[in-house]
Amino acid sequence: MSRTQIANLVQGVTGGFKKELEINGIGYRAALQGNVLKLSLGYSHDVLFDIPEGIKITVPKNTEVVVEGNDQQQVGQVAANIRAWRKPEPYKGKGIKYKDEFIFRKEGKKK
């Protein structure tokens, strides 16, 4: 375990860690305003997420969010906090998911 922690520290300093999130849904989008991530997720208000120190968030498209930083735990926690605002639901797949995540889709009601 200590070898893995030291290897993660070295990787964090040399290359950094990255988590990519996708936003799926009609009208769901993200925008960066200074040090605040603005998320439109179908609520009656926009969600404003303050970016913590040591984390860099970029929005290449309005449906993609990239979280980068040196600390693997902090990068994962920030990505999980963003995802927690609207987790992907299994029927339509709407919500925020990790780029490499597979959402098991369920069948709807039958007539």
Backbone as JSON, one array per atom type, in Angstrom:
{
  "sequence": "MSRTQIANLVQGVTGGFKKELEINGIGYRAALQGNVLKLSLGYSHDVLFDIPEGIKITVPKNTEVVVEGNDQQQVGQVAANIRAWRKPEPYKGKGIKYKDEFIFRKEGKKK",
  "N": [[0.82, -1.19, 0.0], [1.93, 1.25, 0.76], [3.81, 1.58, -1.25], [2.15, 2.0, -3.45], [0.91, 4.42, -2.73], [3.12, 6.15, -2.76], [3.78, 5.93, -5.46], [1.48, 7.08, -6.57], [1.75, 9.69, -5.61], [4.02, 10.49, -7.02], [3.08, 10.28, -9.65], [1.06, 12.22, -9.54], [2.52, 14.58, -9.27], [4.09, 14.59, -11.6], [2.38, 14.0, -13.89], [-0.31, 14.37, -13.17], [-3.83, 13.95, -12.33], [-6.94, 12.99, -13.83], [-10.41, 13.34, -14.36], [-13.19, 12.71, -16.36], [-16.37, 13.97, -17.13], [-19.65, 13.45, -18.4], [-22.56, 15.13, -19.54], [-25.85, 14.36, -19.91], [-28.98, 14.97, -21.36], [-31.92, 16.86, -22.11], [-31.47, 20.26, -22.34], [-29.63, 20.24, -20.28], [-26.64, 21.53, -19.16], [-23.26, 22.81, -18.84], [-21.23, 25.49, -17.65], [-18.42, 27.63, -17.32], [-17.67, 30.1, -15.03], [-15.47, 32.21, -14.14], [-14.23, 31.29, -11.09], [-16.19, 29.49, -10.61], [-18.34, 26.8, -11.29], [-21.05, 26.58, -13.34], [-24.01, 24.89, -13.44], [-26.68, 23.78, -15.35], [-29.31, 21.9, -14.68], [-31.95, 21.13, -14.96], [-33.32, 21.89, -12.72], [-35.23, 24.4, -10.9], [-33.51, 26.42, -10.54], [-30.13, 27.46, -11.27], [-27.28, 25.43, -10.6], [-24.6, 26.33, -8.65], [-21.28, 25.63, -8.42], [-18.58, 25.85, -6.4], [-15.18, 25.94, -7.19], [-12.66, 24.1, -5.69], [-9.41, 24.86, -4.15], [-6.44, 23.88, -5.85], [-7.61, 22.33, -7.76], [-8.41, 22.03, -11.16], [-10.85, 22.9, -13.41], [-12.22, 22.32, -16.54], [-14.3, 23.13, -19.35], [-14.77, 21.73, -22.16], [-16.83, 21.29, -24.08], [-20.31, 22.23, -23.84], [-21.52, 20.09, -22.7], [-19.66, 18.53, -21.49], [-17.38, 17.99, -18.83], [-14.23, 18.44, -17.42], [-12.2, 17.39, -14.85], [-9.27, 18.18, -13.22], [-6.17, 17.63, -11.45], [-3.57, 17.46, -8.88], [-3.86, 15.8, -6.68], [-5.11, 12.66, -6.25], [-7.25, 11.71, -4.68], [-8.68, 14.06, -4.1], [-9.41, 14.95, -6.65], [-11.11, 12.86, -7.47], [-13.1, 13.11, -5.49], [-14.17, 15.68, -5.97], [-15.2, 15.28, -8.55], [-17.12, 13.34, -7.93], [-18.79, 14.84, -6.29], [-19.82, 16.71, -8.1], [-21.16, 14.96, -9.82], [-23.09, 14.01, -8.1], [-25.15, 15.87, -8.06], [-26.95, 15.32, -10.1], [-27.53, 12.28, -10.66], [-27.09, 9.67, -13.12], [-30.06, 8.36, -14.52], [-31.76, 5.19, -14.89], [-33.68, 4.81, -16.94], [-34.01, 6.77, -19.05], [-31.43, 7.66, -19.18], [-30.6, 10.16, -18.47], [-28.65, 12.71, -16.91], [-25.6, 13.2, -14.98], [-22.68, 11.58, -15.8], [-19.72, 9.52, -15.53], [-17.2, 9.55, -18.08], [-16.33, 7.02, -19.0], [-18.21, 5.34, -17.93], [-20.73, 2.83, -17.76], [-24.15, 2.83, -18.17], [-26.66, 0.88, -17.03], [-29.45, 0.18, -18.76], [-32.96, 0.27, -18.24], [-36.05, -1.33, -19.1], [-39.04, 0.3, -20.01], [-42.51, 0.83, -18.9], [-44.88, -1.59, -19.96], [-47.58, -1.92, -22.26]],
  "CA": [[0.0, 0.0, 0.0], [2.78, 2.44, 0.81], [4.4, 1.72, -2.57], [1.13, 2.57, -4.31], [0.74, 5.81, -2.36], [4.27, 6.89, -3.26], [3.64, 5.98, -6.92], [0.43, 8.05, -6.87], [2.31, 11.02, -5.38], [4.91, 10.8, -8.14], [2.24, 10.52, -10.83], [0.37, 13.48, -9.35], [3.45, 15.69, -9.52], [4.57, 14.58, -12.98], [1.33, 14.06, -14.91], [-1.6, 14.79, -12.64], [-4.95, 13.04, -12.47], [-8.02, 13.6, -14.62], [-11.71, 12.67, -14.44], [-14.05, 13.33, -17.36], [-17.79, 13.77, -16.88], [-20.56, 13.77, -19.5], [-23.89, 15.55, -19.11], [-26.86, 13.93, -20.88], [-30.33, 15.41, -21.05], [-32.37, 18.06, -22.82], [-31.29, 21.48, -21.57], [-28.6, 20.1, -19.26], [-25.37, 22.05, -19.66], [-22.32, 23.35, -17.87], [-20.47, 26.66, -18.08], [-17.43, 28.07, -16.34], [-17.71, 31.54, -14.81], [-14.41, 32.51, -13.18], [-13.88, 30.16, -10.24], [-17.47, 28.83, -10.29], [-18.92, 25.98, -12.34], [-22.5, 26.79, -13.37], [-24.66, 23.72, -14.02], [-28.13, 23.82, -15.58], [-29.64, 20.48, -14.59], [-33.39, 20.9, -14.93], [-33.93, 22.43, -11.52], [-35.78, 25.73, -11.11], [-32.38, 27.34, -10.4], [-28.85, 26.91, -11.7], [-26.42, 24.97, -9.53], [-23.3, 26.97, -8.67], [-20.33, 24.77, -7.73], [-17.31, 26.54, -6.19], [-14.04, 25.07, -7.49], [-11.71, 24.2, -4.59], [-8.01, 25.11, -4.46], [-5.7, 22.71, -6.31], [-8.39, 21.63, -8.78], [-8.65, 22.81, -12.38], [-12.01, 22.38, -14.14], [-12.41, 22.9, -17.87], [-15.53, 22.73, -20.02], [-14.5, 21.79, -23.6], [-18.15, 21.48, -24.68], [-21.24, 22.52, -22.75], [-22.0, 18.83, -22.11], [-18.5, 17.81, -20.96], [-16.64, 18.65, -17.76], [-12.99, 17.75, -17.12], [-11.66, 17.75, -13.54], [-7.85, 17.81, -13.18], [-5.45, 18.07, -10.27], [-2.43, 16.65, -8.46], [-4.27, 14.87, -5.63], [-6.08, 11.71, -6.81], [-8.45, 11.65, -3.84], [-9.43, 15.3, -4.24], [-10.0, 14.96, -8.0], [-12.24, 11.93, -7.45], [-14.16, 13.63, -4.63], [-14.82, 16.8, -6.66], [-15.99, 14.7, -9.63], [-18.27, 12.69, -7.32], [-19.69, 15.89, -5.81], [-20.51, 17.24, -9.27], [-22.06, 13.9, -10.3], [-24.17, 13.81, -7.13], [-26.25, 16.8, -8.29], [-27.96, 14.66, -10.94], [-26.98, 10.98, -11.05], [-27.79, 9.16, -14.3], [-31.17, 7.47, -14.2], [-31.66, 4.03, -15.78], [-34.71, 4.7, -17.96], [-33.65, 7.6, -20.19], [-30.0, 7.9, -19.17], [-30.33, 11.57, -18.21], [-27.88, 12.99, -15.71], [-24.16, 13.37, -15.11], [-21.99, 10.3, -15.65], [-18.32, 9.5, -15.92], [-17.08, 9.3, -19.52], [-16.18, 5.59, -19.27], [-19.21, 4.61, -17.14], [-21.84, 2.23, -18.5], [-25.42, 2.92, -17.45], [-27.54, -0.23, -17.35], [-30.76, 0.75, -19.1], [-34.12, -0.56, -17.92], [-37.19, -1.22, -20.01], [-40.15, 1.05, -19.43], [-43.75, 0.11, -18.71], [-45.48, -2.21, -21.15], [-49.04, -1.79, -22.33]],
  "C": [[0.87, 1.26, 0.0], [3.47, 2.66, -0.54], [3.41, 2.37, -3.53], [0.91, 4.05, -3.99], [1.89, 6.67, -2.87], [4.2, 7.01, -4.78], [2.58, 6.98, -7.33], [0.92, 9.48, -6.64], [3.21, 11.43, -6.54], [4.1, 11.08, -9.4], [1.51, 11.84, -10.72], [1.26, 14.67, -9.66], [3.86, 15.74, -10.99], [3.45, 14.77, -13.99], [0.0, 14.57, -14.43], [-2.67, 13.73, -12.9], [-6.1, 13.77, -13.15], [-9.26, 12.71, -14.55], [-12.55, 13.43, -15.45], [-15.5, 12.96, -17.09], [-18.57, 14.17, -18.13], [-21.91, 14.14, -18.92], [-24.86, 15.19, -20.23], [-28.22, 14.42, -20.43], [-30.66, 16.69, -21.8], [-32.21, 19.27, -21.9], [-30.27, 21.39, -20.47], [-27.29, 20.6, -19.84], [-24.53, 22.6, -18.53], [-21.61, 24.54, -18.48], [-19.54, 27.07, -16.95], [-17.48, 29.59, -16.24], [-16.69, 31.88, -13.73], [-14.02, 31.27, -12.41], [-15.13, 29.39, -9.8], [-17.93, 28.05, -11.52], [-20.44, 26.13, -12.25], [-23.13, 25.63, -14.11], [-26.16, 23.97, -14.15], [-28.6, 22.38, -15.69], [-31.13, 20.22, -14.47], [-34.06, 21.34, -13.65], [-34.49, 23.82, -11.83], [-34.69, 26.8, -11.0], [-31.13, 26.67, -10.95], [-28.05, 26.52, -10.47], [-25.07, 25.64, -9.69], [-22.35, 26.16, -7.8], [-19.01, 25.52, -7.63], [-16.16, 25.55, -6.4], [-13.03, 25.22, -6.35], [-10.28, 24.46, -5.08], [-7.33, 23.8, -4.88], [-6.42, 21.92, -7.38], [-8.59, 22.57, -9.96], [-9.8, 22.14, -13.12], [-12.09, 23.11, -15.47], [-13.69, 22.34, -18.46], [-15.28, 22.83, -21.53], [-15.77, 21.99, -24.43], [-19.12, 21.73, -23.54], [-21.85, 21.26, -22.15], [-20.85, 17.98, -21.58], [-17.8, 18.65, -19.91], [-15.41, 17.81, -17.48], [-12.43, 18.3, -15.82], [-10.22, 17.26, -13.49], [-7.22, 18.33, -11.9], [-4.33, 17.12, -9.92], [-2.81, 15.57, -7.46], [-5.39, 13.97, -6.16], [-7.36, 11.68, -5.99], [-9.31, 12.89, -4.02], [-10.1, 15.39, -5.6], [-11.22, 14.05, -8.04], [-13.4, 12.45, -6.62], [-14.9, 14.78, -5.29], [-15.7, 16.26, -7.8], [-17.24, 14.01, -9.07], [-19.28, 13.71, -6.8], [-20.47, 16.51, -6.97], [-21.54, 16.24, -9.77], [-23.26, 13.73, -9.38], [-25.34, 14.77, -7.34], [-27.34, 16.18, -9.15], [-27.34, 13.35, -11.44], [-27.74, 10.46, -12.27], [-28.9, 8.19, -13.9], [-31.26, 6.36, -15.25], [-32.67, 3.97, -16.91], [-34.38, 5.51, -19.2], [-32.16, 7.89, -20.26], [-29.64, 9.36, -18.92], [-29.54, 11.73, -16.93], [-26.41, 13.18, -16.03], [-23.5, 12.02, -14.86], [-20.53, 10.47, -16.0], [-18.24, 9.09, -17.38], [-17.02, 7.81, -19.84], [-17.21, 4.73, -18.54], [-20.3, 4.05, -18.06], [-23.08, 2.29, -17.63], [-26.31, 1.78, -17.93], [-28.93, 0.32, -17.56], [-31.86, -0.25, -18.79], [-35.21, -0.33, -18.97], [-38.33, -0.51, -19.29], [-41.38, 0.19, -19.24], [-44.25, -0.46, -20.03], [-46.97, -2.03, -21.1], [-49.69, -3.14, -22.41]]
}
